[in-house]
Amino acid sequence: MSKGSWYRKVNKKKYDENYDRIFG
């Protein structure tokens, strides 16, 4: 697993949480 894919995976989780907070 590359660092890039791990980084995107973590960022997606954070992004999803922020999206729920802002638009949910």
TAHU-V731480 format. One record per pair of residues at least 6 apart in sequence whose C-alpha atoms are under 7 Angstrom apart, sorted by the first residue. I is the first residue (numbers start at 0). J is the second residue. Records with the same first field share a line. If there is no record, write none. Layout:
# TAHU-V731480
I=J + J
This chain:
# TAHU-V731480
none
